Amino acid sequence: MCYRSGQPMLLKGSPKGNVLRVVEGWALATDPHPDGTRTFLELRGRGQLLGETSALSGELRNADVTAVCRTLVQVVGHERFLAGLGCNDVLVGMLLDAQQLHKTANV
């Protein structure tokens, strides 16, 4: 799937869904606020995942993600993503810990 520059890829508060793997381009993750401002969270590029936190936790999406430029992604259904992890609780724990570190590092 391909997104054009400025196109929303994931929206905060939406239900868990597909996990996106960036093949080419850049994605900007931000935290939108009710007053219309946004807090920068991070940029993700080639090889990085989008939407994995929601897939792992089963909770709503925790950030808006927008394509910075033409961005090509590989789409993986959340069921397939979780099945790929199998019953590896250590790996799931490491992914969730990494996401928590990203959140606190960006505050």
Biopython code that builds the backbone (N, CA, C, O; Angstrom):
import numpy as np
from Bio.PDB.StructureBuilder import StructureBuilder

atoms = [
    (1, "MET", "N", (0.847, -1.164, 0.000)),
    (1, "MET", "CA", (0.000, 0.000, 0.000)),
    (1, "MET", "C", (0.898, 1.233, 0.000)),
    (1, "MET", "O", (1.958, 1.247, 0.626)),
    (2, "CYS", "N", (0.460, 2.254, -0.704)),
    (2, "CYS", "CA", (1.261, 3.467, -0.824)),
    (2, "CYS", "C", (0.462, 4.671, -0.320)),
    (2, "CYS", "O", (-0.712, 4.834, -0.654)),
    (3, "TYR", "N", (1.112, 5.509, 0.485)),
    (3, "TYR", "CA", (0.512, 6.739, 0.994)),
    (3, "TYR", "C", (1.240, 7.925, 0.384)),
    (3, "TYR", "O", (2.453, 7.876, 0.185)),
    (4, "ARG", "N", (0.512, 8.978, 0.091)),
    (4, "ARG", "CA", (1.130, 10.194, -0.441)),
    (4, "ARG", "C", (1.526, 11.105, 0.721)),
    (4, "ARG", "O", (1.053, 10.928, 1.844)),
    (5, "SER", "N", (2.380, 12.061, 0.450)),
    (5, "SER", "CA", (2.829, 13.008, 1.462)),
    (5, "SER", "C", (1.648, 13.689, 2.138)),
    (5, "SER", "O", (0.757, 14.206, 1.465)),
    (6, "GLY", "N", (1.638, 13.690, 3.467)),
    (6, "GLY", "CA", (0.579, 14.330, 4.235)),
    (6, "GLY", "C", (-0.649, 13.471, 4.472)),
    (6, "GLY", "O", (-1.560, 13.889, 5.185)),
    (7, "GLN", "N", (-0.695, 12.288, 3.894)),
    (7, "GLN", "CA", (-1.867, 11.427, 4.047)),
    (7, "GLN", "C", (-1.826, 10.703, 5.387)),
    (7, "GLN", "O", (-0.799, 10.133, 5.756)),
    (8, "PRO", "N", (-2.956, 10.725, 6.128)),
    (8, "PRO", "CA", (-3.015, 9.977, 7.386)),
    (8, "PRO", "C", (-2.892, 8.472, 7.128)),
    (8, "PRO", "O", (-3.473, 7.934, 6.186)),
    (9, "MET", "N", (-2.125, 7.817, 7.985)),
    (9, "MET", "CA", (-1.930, 6.370, 7.871)),
    (9, "MET", "C", (-2.653, 5.636, 8.999)),
    (9, "MET", "O", (-3.259, 4.588, 8.774)),
    (10, "LEU", "N", (-2.589, 6.184, 10.200)),
    (10, "LEU", "CA", (-3.273, 5.647, 11.377)),
    (10, "LEU", "C", (-3.776, 6.823, 12.199)),
    (10, "LEU", "O", (-3.155, 7.886, 12.224)),
    (11, "LEU", "N", (-4.904, 6.626, 12.870)),
    (11, "LEU", "CA", (-5.480, 7.705, 13.676)),
    (11, "LEU", "C", (-5.602, 7.285, 15.136)),
    (11, "LEU", "O", (-6.052, 6.181, 15.443)),
    (12, "LYS", "N", (-5.195, 8.182, 16.028)),
    (12, "LYS", "CA", (-5.307, 7.937, 17.462)),
    (12, "LYS", "C", (-6.766, 7.673, 17.816)),
    (12, "LYS", "O", (-7.669, 8.368, 17.350)),
    (13, "GLY", "N", (-6.979, 6.661, 18.643)),
    (13, "GLY", "CA", (-8.321, 6.340, 19.104)),
    (13, "GLY", "C", (-9.054, 5.334, 18.232)),
    (13, "GLY", "O", (-10.111, 4.834, 18.615)),
    (14, "SER", "N", (-8.501, 5.033, 17.064)),
    (14, "SER", "CA", (-9.168, 4.040, 16.218)),
    (14, "SER", "C", (-8.851, 2.643, 16.749)),
    (14, "SER", "O", (-7.841, 2.442, 17.424)),
    (15, "PRO", "N", (-9.724, 1.677, 16.436)),
    (15, "PRO", "CA", (-9.505, 0.316, 16.948)),
    (15, "PRO", "C", (-8.259, -0.317, 16.349)),
    (15, "PRO", "O", (-7.789, 0.062, 15.277)),
    (16, "LYS", "N", (-7.741, -1.303, 17.086)),
    (16, "LYS", "CA", (-6.576, -2.026, 16.565)),
    (16, "LYS", "C", (-6.909, -2.555, 15.184)),
    (16, "LYS", "O", (-8.070, -2.802, 14.859)),
    (17, "GLY", "N", (-5.894, -2.721, 14.394)),
    (17, "GLY", "CA", (-6.087, -3.205, 13.040)),
    (17, "GLY", "C", (-4.780, -3.708, 12.492)),
    (17, "GLY", "O", (-3.994, -4.342, 13.197)),
    (18, "ASN", "N", (-4.556, -3.425, 11.252)),
    (18, "ASN", "CA", (-3.344, -3.884, 10.588)),
    (18, "ASN", "C", (-2.092, -3.269, 11.200)),
    (18, "ASN", "O", (-2.112, -2.156, 11.726)),
    (19, "VAL", "N", (-1.021, -4.017, 11.116)),
    (19, "VAL", "CA", (0.314, -3.513, 11.439)),
    (19, "VAL", "C", (0.948, -3.162, 10.103)),
    (19, "VAL", "O", (0.846, -3.925, 9.142)),
    (20, "LEU", "N", (1.598, -2.013, 10.042)),
    (20, "LEU", "CA", (2.241, -1.576, 8.815)),
    (20, "LEU", "C", (3.757, -1.639, 8.988)),
    (20, "LEU", "O", (4.292, -1.194, 10.003)),
    (21, "ARG", "N", (4.439, -2.192, 7.997)),
    (21, "ARG", "CA", (5.909, -2.222, 7.985)),
    (21, "ARG", "C", (6.362, -1.284, 6.888)),
    (21, "ARG", "O", (6.018, -1.473, 5.721)),
    (22, "VAL", "N", (7.136, -0.267, 7.256)),
    (22, "VAL", "CA", (7.590, 0.723, 6.280)),
    (22, "VAL", "C", (8.617, 0.068, 5.346)),
    (22, "VAL", "O", (9.645, -0.446, 5.788)),
    (23, "VAL", "N", (8.311, 0.103, 4.050)),
    (23, "VAL", "CA", (9.204, -0.438, 3.030)),
    (23, "VAL", "C", (10.050, 0.687, 2.442)),
    (23, "VAL", "O", (11.234, 0.512, 2.154)),
    (24, "GLU", "N", (9.416, 1.844, 2.271)),
    (24, "GLU", "CA", (10.091, 3.005, 1.676)),
    (24, "GLU", "C", (9.394, 4.262, 2.170)),
    (24, "GLU", "O", (8.167, 4.298, 2.257)),
    (25, "GLY", "N", (10.158, 5.284, 2.493)),
    (25, "GLY", "CA", (9.586, 6.553, 2.930)),
    (25, "GLY", "C", (9.691, 6.753, 4.432)),
    (25, "GLY", "O", (10.447, 6.070, 5.123)),
    (26, "TRP", "N", (8.901, 7.722, 4.920)),
    (26, "TRP", "CA", (8.938, 8.106, 6.334)),
    (26, "TRP", "C", (7.536, 8.348, 6.845)),
    (26, "TRP", "O", (6.668, 8.837, 6.122)),
    (27, "ALA", "N", (7.323, 7.994, 8.115)),
    (27, "ALA", "CA", (6.039, 8.206, 8.779)),
    (27, "ALA", "C", (6.272, 9.008, 10.057)),
    (27, "ALA", "O", (7.194, 8.727, 10.822)),
    (28, "LEU", "N", (5.432, 9.999, 10.271)),
    (28, "LEU", "CA", (5.525, 10.881, 11.441)),
    (28, "LEU", "C", (4.447, 10.491, 12.444)),
    (28, "LEU", "O", (3.260, 10.508, 12.117)),
    (29, "ALA", "N", (4.850, 10.142, 13.658)),
    (29, "ALA", "CA", (3.911, 9.824, 14.735)),
    (29, "ALA", "C", (3.772, 11.044, 15.634)),
    (29, "ALA", "O", (4.764, 11.596, 16.111)),
    (30, "THR", "N", (2.520, 11.461, 15.861)),
    (30, "THR", "CA", (2.243, 12.603, 16.725)),
    (30, "THR", "C", (1.098, 12.265, 17.679)),
    (30, "THR", "O", (0.299, 11.363, 17.429)),
    (31, "ASP", "N", (1.046, 13.009, 18.766)),
    (31, "ASP", "CA", (-0.047, 12.872, 19.727)),
    (31, "ASP", "C", (-0.918, 14.120, 19.592)),
    (31, "ASP", "O", (-0.497, 15.204, 19.994)),
    (32, "PRO", "N", (-2.128, 13.987, 19.033)),
    (32, "PRO", "CA", (-2.990, 15.159, 18.853)),
    (32, "PRO", "C", (-3.675, 15.548, 20.166)),
    (32, "PRO", "O", (-4.028, 14.689, 20.975)),
    (33, "HIS", "N", (-3.854, 16.848, 20.360)),
    (33, "HIS", "CA", (-4.512, 17.366, 21.555)),
    (33, "HIS", "C", (-5.824, 18.043, 21.170)),
    (33, "HIS", "O", (-5.976, 18.484, 20.030)),
    (34, "PRO", "N", (-6.771, 18.132, 22.097)),
    (34, "PRO", "CA", (-8.080, 18.734, 21.792)),
    (34, "PRO", "C", (-8.000, 20.170, 21.271)),
    (34, "PRO", "O", (-8.883, 20.601, 20.530)),
    (35, "ASP", "N", (-6.961, 20.914, 21.643)),
    (35, "ASP", "CA", (-6.843, 22.308, 21.196)),
    (35, "ASP", "C", (-6.270, 22.417, 19.777)),
    (35, "ASP", "O", (-6.063, 23.522, 19.275)),
    (36, "GLY", "N", (-6.013, 21.270, 19.131)),
    (36, "GLY", "CA", (-5.504, 21.283, 17.760)),
    (36, "GLY", "C", (-3.993, 21.188, 17.651)),
    (36, "GLY", "O", (-3.464, 21.007, 16.555)),
    (37, "THR", "N", (-3.288, 21.308, 18.770)),
    (37, "THR", "CA", (-1.834, 21.168, 18.727)),
    (37, "THR", "C", (-1.462, 19.687, 18.714)),
    (37, "THR", "O", (-2.287, 18.822, 19.005)),
    (38, "ARG", "N", (-0.224, 19.420, 18.376)),
    (38, "ARG", "CA", (0.279, 18.048, 18.310)),
    (38, "ARG", "C", (1.634, 17.978, 18.986)),
    (38, "ARG", "O", (2.439, 18.903, 18.883)),
    (39, "THR", "N", (1.880, 16.889, 19.670)),
    (39, "THR", "CA", (3.191, 16.627, 20.245)),
    (39, "THR", "C", (3.922, 15.643, 19.343)),
    (39, "THR", "O", (3.398, 14.576, 19.023)),
    (40, "PHE", "N", (5.139, 16.007, 18.932)),
    (40, "PHE", "CA", (5.969, 15.112, 18.135)),
    (40, "PHE", "C", (6.327, 13.892, 18.975)),
    (40, "PHE", "O", (6.734, 14.025, 20.129)),
    (41, "LEU", "N", (6.177, 12.711, 18.398)),
    (41, "LEU", "CA", (6.591, 11.488, 19.076)),
    (41, "LEU", "C", (7.840, 10.905, 18.423)),
    (41, "LEU", "O", (8.859, 10.706, 19.085)),
    (42, "GLU", "N", (7.758, 10.632, 17.125)),
    (42, "GLU", "CA", (8.936, 10.117, 16.438)),
    (42, "GLU", "C", (8.692, 9.976, 14.943)),
    (42, "GLU", "O", (7.561, 10.029, 14.461)),
    (43, "LEU", "N", (9.795, 9.793, 14.232)),
    (43, "LEU", "CA", (9.757, 9.445, 12.815)),
    (43, "LEU", "C", (10.110, 7.972, 12.704)),
    (43, "LEU", "O", (10.989, 7.482, 13.412)),
    (44, "ARG", "N", (9.429, 7.275, 11.822)),
    (44, "ARG", "CA", (9.763, 5.873, 11.570)),
    (44, "ARG", "C", (10.005, 5.696, 10.079)),
    (44, "ARG", "O", (9.310, 6.274, 9.244)),
    (45, "GLY", "N", (10.996, 4.894, 9.770)),
    (45, "GLY", "CA", (11.377, 4.688, 8.378)),
    (45, "GLY", "C", (11.518, 3.219, 8.041)),
    (45, "GLY", "O", (10.966, 2.349, 8.715)),
    (46, "ARG", "N", (12.265, 2.967, 6.988)),
    (46, "ARG", "CA", (12.400, 1.622, 6.420)),
    (46, "ARG", "C", (12.643, 0.556, 7.488)),
    (46, "ARG", "O", (13.535, 0.672, 8.328)),
    (47, "GLY", "N", (11.810, -0.489, 7.420)),
    (47, "GLY", "CA", (11.947, -1.629, 8.313)),
    (47, "GLY", "C", (11.217, -1.492, 9.632)),
    (47, "GLY", "O", (11.068, -2.475, 10.358)),
    (48, "GLN", "N", (10.759, -0.290, 9.959)),
    (48, "GLN", "CA", (10.091, -0.093, 11.244)),
    (48, "GLN", "C", (8.592, -0.361, 11.123)),
    (48, "GLN", "O", (8.016, -0.300, 10.037)),
    (49, "LEU", "N", (7.980, -0.657, 12.265)),
    (49, "LEU", "CA", (6.571, -1.017, 12.319)),
    (49, "LEU", "C", (5.714, 0.152, 12.782)),
    (49, "LEU", "O", (6.166, 1.025, 13.523)),
    (50, "LEU", "N", (4.474, 0.147, 12.330)),
    (50, "LEU", "CA", (3.462, 1.122, 12.754)),
    (50, "LEU", "C", (2.226, 0.336, 13.178)),
    (50, "LEU", "O", (1.802, -0.583, 12.477)),
    (51, "GLY", "N", (1.653, 0.692, 14.314)),
    (51, "GLY", "CA", (0.432, 0.039, 14.773)),
    (51, "GLY", "C", (0.662, -1.218, 15.585)),
    (51, "GLY", "O", (-0.292, -1.897, 15.967)),
    (52, "GLU", "N", (1.919, -1.534, 15.854)),
    (52, "GLU", "CA", (2.223, -2.762, 16.588)),
    (52, "GLU", "C", (1.815, -2.699, 18.052)),
    (52, "GLU", "O", (1.457, -3.720, 18.640)),
    (53, "THR", "N", (1.866, -1.516, 18.642)),
    (53, "THR", "CA", (1.501, -1.393, 20.054)),
    (53, "THR", "C", (0.041, -1.755, 20.258)),
    (53, "THR", "O", (-0.301, -2.487, 21.187)),
    (54, "SER", "N", (-0.812, -1.247, 19.395)),
    (54, "SER", "CA", (-2.240, -1.542, 19.476)),
    (54, "SER", "C", (-2.507, -3.026, 19.230)),
    (54, "SER", "O", (-3.334, -3.634, 19.909)),
    (55, "ALA", "N", (-1.811, -3.596, 18.270)),
    (55, "ALA", "CA", (-1.983, -5.022, 17.980)),
    (55, "ALA", "C", (-1.583, -5.874, 19.185)),
    (55, "ALA", "O", (-2.248, -6.860, 19.501)),
    (56, "LEU", "N", (-0.500, -5.492, 19.853)),
    (56, "LEU", "CA", (-0.017, -6.252, 21.008)),
    (56, "LEU", "C", (-0.909, -6.078, 22.231)),
    (56, "LEU", "O", (-1.190, -7.041, 22.944)),
    (57, "SER", "N", (-1.352, -4.848, 22.471)),
    (57, "SER", "CA", (-2.118, -4.562, 23.683)),
    (57, "SER", "C", (-3.605, -4.819, 23.523)),
    (57, "SER", "O", (-4.308, -5.052, 24.506)),
    (58, "GLY", "N", (-4.089, -4.776, 22.280)),
    (58, "GLY", "CA", (-5.530, -4.914, 22.043)),
    (58, "GLY", "C", (-6.277, -3.623, 22.306)),
    (58, "GLY", "O", (-7.504, -3.588, 22.213)),
    (59, "GLU", "N", (-5.557, -2.562, 22.632)),
    (59, "GLU", "CA", (-6.184, -1.268, 22.935)),
    (59, "GLU", "C", (-6.289, -0.414, 21.677)),
    (59, "GLU", "O", (-5.810, -0.793, 20.607)),
    (60, "LEU", "N", (-6.925, 0.745, 21.827)),
    (60, "LEU", "CA", (-7.054, 1.682, 20.714)),
    (60, "LEU", "C", (-5.686, 2.217, 20.302)),
    (60, "LEU", "O", (-4.730, 2.172, 21.076)),
    (61, "ARG", "N", (-5.607, 2.719, 19.081)),
    (61, "ARG", "CA", (-4.365, 3.322, 18.593)),
    (61, "ARG", "C", (-3.987, 4.486, 19.502)),
    (61, "ARG", "O", (-4.859, 5.232, 19.947)),
    (62, "ASN", "N", (-2.681, 4.648, 19.785)),
    (62, "ASN", "CA", (-2.251, 5.668, 20.741)),
    (62, "ASN", "C", (-1.604, 6.887, 20.100)),
    (62, "ASN", "O", (-1.081, 7.747, 20.808)),
    (63, "ALA", "N", (-1.631, 6.978, 18.758)),
    (63, "ALA", "CA", (-1.021, 8.126, 18.088)),
    (63, "ALA", "C", (-1.590, 8.261, 16.679)),
    (63, "ALA", "O", (-2.115, 7.306, 16.108)),
    (64, "ASP", "N", (-1.473, 9.463, 16.136)),
    (64, "ASP", "CA", (-1.717, 9.681, 14.715)),
    (64, "ASP", "C", (-0.423, 9.399, 13.987)),
    (64, "ASP", "O", (0.654, 9.723, 14.487)),
    (65, "VAL", "N", (-0.514, 8.800, 12.815)),
    (65, "VAL", "CA", (0.664, 8.569, 11.981)),
    (65, "VAL", "C", (0.344, 9.097, 10.592)),
    (65, "VAL", "O", (-0.683, 8.755, 10.006)),
    (66, "THR", "N", (1.233, 9.934, 10.073)),
    (66, "THR", "CA", (1.051, 10.588, 8.781)),
    (66, "THR", "C", (2.281, 10.348, 7.908)),
    (66, "THR", "O", (3.411, 10.361, 8.395)),
    (67, "ALA", "N", (2.049, 10.130, 6.627)),
    (67, "ALA", "CA", (3.166, 9.961, 5.690)),
    (67, "ALA", "C", (3.869, 11.309, 5.514)),
    (67, "ALA", "O", (3.220, 12.322, 5.254)),
    (68, "VAL", "N", (5.177, 11.316, 5.656)),
    (68, "VAL", "CA", (5.973, 12.532, 5.485)),
    (68, "VAL", "C", (6.219, 12.794, 4.000)),
    (68, "VAL", "O", (6.264, 13.942, 3.558)),
    (69, "CYS", "N", (6.376, 11.735, 3.256)),
    (69, "CYS", "CA", (6.608, 11.779, 1.816)),
    (69, "CYS", "C", (5.896, 10.549, 1.244)),
    (69, "CYS", "O", (5.179, 9.858, 1.968)),
    (70, "ARG", "N", (6.084, 10.278, -0.017)),
    (70, "ARG", "CA", (5.503, 9.052, -0.572)),
    (70, "ARG", "C", (6.038, 7.895, 0.263)),
    (70, "ARG", "O", (7.250, 7.697, 0.350)),
    (71, "THR", "N", (5.141, 7.134, 0.875)),
    (71, "THR", "CA", (5.554, 6.075, 1.791)),
    (71, "THR", "C", (4.867, 4.771, 1.420)),
    (71, "THR", "O", (3.640, 4.688, 1.377)),
    (72, "LEU", "N", (5.663, 3.773, 1.158)),
    (72, "LEU", "CA", (5.186, 2.444, 0.791)),
    (72, "LEU", "C", (5.274, 1.551, 2.019)),
    (72, "LEU", "O", (6.305, 1.503, 2.689)),
    (73, "VAL", "N", (4.183, 0.841, 2.310)),
    (73, "VAL", "CA", (4.162, -0.045, 3.473)),
    (73, "VAL", "C", (3.684, -1.436, 3.080)),
    (73, "VAL", "O", (2.948, -1.616, 2.110)),
    (74, "GLN", "N", (4.124, -2.403, 3.856)),
    (74, "GLN", "CA", (3.602, -3.764, 3.764)),
    (74, "GLN", "C", (2.555, -3.873, 4.866)),
    (74, "GLN", "O", (2.828, -3.546, 6.021)),
    (75, "VAL", "N", (1.365, -4.332, 4.510)),
    (75, "VAL", "CA", (0.261, -4.444, 5.455)),
    (75, "VAL", "C", (0.200, -5.874, 5.987)),
    (75, "VAL", "O", (0.176, -6.835, 5.218)),
    (76, "VAL", "N", (0.174, -6.000, 7.321)),
    (76, "VAL", "CA", (0.068, -7.306, 7.971)),
    (76, "VAL", "C", (-1.116, -7.241, 8.929)),
    (76, "VAL", "O", (-1.149, -6.386, 9.813)),
    (77, "GLY", "N", (-2.082, -8.132, 8.763)),
    (77, "GLY", "CA", (-3.215, -8.182, 9.679)),
    (77, "GLY", "C", (-2.754, -8.433, 11.099)),
    (77, "GLY", "O", (-1.778, -9.151, 11.317)),
    (78, "HIS", "N", (-3.454, -7.843, 12.084)),
    (78, "HIS", "CA", (-2.981, -7.995, 13.473)),
    (78, "HIS", "C", (-3.002, -9.452, 13.924)),
    (78, "HIS", "O", (-2.163, -9.854, 14.729)),
    (79, "GLU", "N", (-3.956, -10.261, 13.415)),
    (79, "GLU", "CA", (-3.981, -11.677, 13.788)),
    (79, "GLU", "C", (-2.724, -12.385, 13.272)),
    (79, "GLU", "O", (-2.114, -13.184, 13.982)),
    (80, "ARG", "N", (-2.347, -12.080, 12.030)),
    (80, "ARG", "CA", (-1.151, -12.690, 11.443)),
    (80, "ARG", "C", (0.109, -12.221, 12.188)),
    (80, "ARG", "O", (1.025, -13.006, 12.434)),
    (81, "PHE", "N", (0.138, -10.933, 12.539)),
    (81, "PHE", "CA", (1.268, -10.382, 13.285)),
    (81, "PHE", "C", (1.439, -11.117, 14.610)),
    (81, "PHE", "O", (2.543, -11.531, 14.963)),
    (82, "LEU", "N", (0.331, -11.275, 15.342)),
    (82, "LEU", "CA", (0.392, -11.957, 16.639)),
    (82, "LEU", "C", (0.747, -13.429, 16.467)),
    (82, "LEU", "O", (1.507, -13.982, 17.263)),
    (83, "ALA", "N", (0.202, -14.066, 15.431)),
    (83, "ALA", "CA", (0.523, -15.475, 15.181)),
    (83, "ALA", "C", (2.009, -15.633, 14.868)),
    (83, "ALA", "O", (2.630, -16.624, 15.252)),
    (84, "GLY", "N", (2.571, -14.650, 14.170)),
    (84, "GLY", "CA", (3.996, -14.688, 13.852)),
    (84, "GLY", "C", (4.863, -14.611, 15.094)),
    (84, "GLY", "O", (5.964, -15.159, 15.135)),
    (85, "LEU", "N", (4.358, -13.929, 16.097)),
    (85, "LEU", "CA", (5.100, -13.857, 17.364)),
    (85, "LEU", "C", (4.970, -15.165, 18.138)),
    (85, "LEU", "O", (5.801, -15.491, 18.986)),
    (86, "GLY", "N", (3.901, -15.912, 17.824)),
    (86, "GLY", "CA", (3.669, -17.182, 18.504)),
    (86, "GLY", "C", (3.439, -16.973, 19.983)),
    (86, "GLY", "O", (2.858, -15.972, 20.403)),
    (87, "CYS", "N", (3.885, -17.898, 20.741)),
    (87, "CYS", "CA", (3.716, -17.838, 22.201)),
    (87, "CYS", "C", (4.976, -17.323, 22.872)),
    (87, "CYS", "O", (5.273, -17.681, 24.012)),
    (88, "ASN", "N", (5.712, -16.485, 22.167)),
    (88, "ASN", "CA", (6.972, -15.970, 22.694)),
    (88, "ASN", "C", (6.703, -14.768, 23.597)),
    (88, "ASN", "O", (6.796, -13.619, 23.167)),
    (89, "ASP", "N", (6.374, -15.050, 24.838)),
    (89, "ASP", "CA", (6.058, -13.985, 25.794)),
    (89, "ASP", "C", (7.230, -13.039, 26.008)),
    (89, "ASP", "O", (7.028, -11.851, 26.262)),
    (90, "VAL", "N", (8.444, -13.547, 25.908)),
    (90, "VAL", "CA", (9.631, -12.706, 26.098)),
    (90, "VAL", "C", (9.694, -11.656, 24.995)),
    (90, "VAL", "O", (9.922, -10.478, 25.271)),
    (91, "LEU", "N", (9.494, -12.077, 23.743)),
    (91, "LEU", "CA", (9.535, -11.140, 22.621)),
    (91, "LEU", "C", (8.419, -10.106, 22.722)),
    (91, "LEU", "O", (8.653, -8.918, 22.498)),
    (92, "VAL", "N", (7.215, -10.545, 23.056)),
    (92, "VAL", "CA", (6.094, -9.610, 23.232)),
    (92, "VAL", "C", (6.422, -8.612, 24.336)),
    (92, "VAL", "O", (6.183, -7.415, 24.183)),
    (93, "GLY", "N", (6.962, -9.094, 25.434)),
    (93, "GLY", "CA", (7.345, -8.213, 26.539)),
    (93, "GLY", "C", (8.402, -7.206, 26.131)),
    (93, "GLY", "O", (8.353, -6.043, 26.534)),
    (94, "MET", "N", (9.363, -7.657, 25.324)),
    (94, "MET", "CA", (10.411, -6.753, 24.851)),
    (94, "MET", "C", (9.823, -5.673, 23.944)),
    (94, "MET", "O", (10.207, -4.508, 24.047)),
    (95, "LEU", "N", (8.901, -6.042, 23.063)),
    (95, "LEU", "CA", (8.268, -5.057, 22.175)),
    (95, "LEU", "C", (7.467, -4.033, 22.974)),
    (95, "LEU", "O", (7.532, -2.835, 22.696)),
    (96, "LEU", "N", (6.714, -4.502, 23.962)),
    (96, "LEU", "CA", (5.928, -3.574, 24.781)),
    (96, "LEU", "C", (6.831, -2.671, 25.624)),
    (96, "LEU", "O", (6.550, -1.482, 25.774)),
    (97, "ASP", "N", (7.905, -3.224, 26.171)),
    (97, "ASP", "CA", (8.860, -2.413, 26.938)),
    (97, "ASP", "C", (9.501, -1.346, 26.053)),
    (97, "ASP", "O", (9.677, -0.204, 26.478)),
    (98, "ALA", "N", (9.848, -1.722, 24.821)),
    (98, "ALA", "CA", (10.453, -0.764, 23.890)),
    (98, "ALA", "C", (9.489, 0.370, 23.598)),
    (98, "ALA", "O", (9.898, 1.528, 23.520)),
    (99, "GLN", "N", (8.213, 0.050, 23.435)),
    (99, "GLN", "CA", (7.224, 1.093, 23.169)),
    (99, "GLN", "C", (7.072, 2.020, 24.376)),
    (99, "GLN", "O", (6.921, 3.230, 24.209)),
    (100, "GLN", "N", (7.109, 1.473, 25.569)),
    (100, "GLN", "CA", (7.011, 2.310, 26.767)),
    (100, "GLN", "C", (8.209, 3.231, 26.877)),
    (100, "GLN", "O", (8.062, 4.388, 27.271)),
    (101, "LEU", "N", (9.393, 2.742, 26.536)),
    (101, "LEU", "CA", (10.589, 3.577, 26.534)),
    (101, "LEU", "C", (10.468, 4.702, 25.512)),
    (101, "LEU", "O", (10.871, 5.833, 25.783)),
    (102, "HIS", "N", (9.916, 4.397, 24.340)),
    (102, "HIS", "CA", (9.699, 5.442, 23.324)),
    (102, "HIS", "C", (8.782, 6.526, 23.865)),
    (102, "HIS", "O", (9.046, 7.716, 23.690)),
    (103, "LYS", "N", (7.698, 6.111, 24.525)),
    (103, "LYS", "CA", (6.741, 7.084, 25.074)),
    (103, "LYS", "C", (7.412, 7.991, 26.090)),
    (103, "LYS", "O", (7.274, 9.212, 26.019)),
    (104, "THR", "N", (8.136, 7.409, 27.033)),
    (104, "THR", "CA", (8.737, 8.229, 28.094)),
    (104, "THR", "C", (9.883, 9.079, 27.554)),
    (104, "THR", "O", (10.127, 10.172, 28.064)),
    (105, "ALA", "N", (10.583, 8.602, 26.541)),
    (105, "ALA", "CA", (11.684, 9.369, 25.962)),
    (105, "ALA", "C", (11.178, 10.593, 25.212)),
    (105, "ALA", "O", (11.903, 11.576, 25.061)),
    (106, "ASN", "N", (9.942, 10.535, 24.747)),
    (106, "ASN", "CA", (9.388, 11.620, 23.944)),
    (106, "ASN", "C", (8.561, 12.606, 24.764)),
    (106, "ASN", "O", (8.039, 13.573, 24.209)),
    (107, "VAL", "N", (8.431, 12.385, 26.059)),
    (107, "VAL", "CA", (7.629, 13.281, 26.886)),
    (107, "VAL", "C", (8.451, 14.512, 27.235)),
    (107, "VAL", "O", (7.964, 15.403, 27.931)),
]
sb = StructureBuilder()
sb.init_structure("model")
sb.init_model(0)
sb.init_chain("A")
sb.init_seg("    ")
for serial, (resi, resn, name, xyz) in enumerate(atoms, 1):
    if name == "N":
        sb.init_residue(resn, " ", resi, " ")
    sb.init_atom(name, np.array(xyz, "f"), 0.0, 1.0, " ", f" {name:<3s}", serial, name[0])
structure = sb.get_structure()
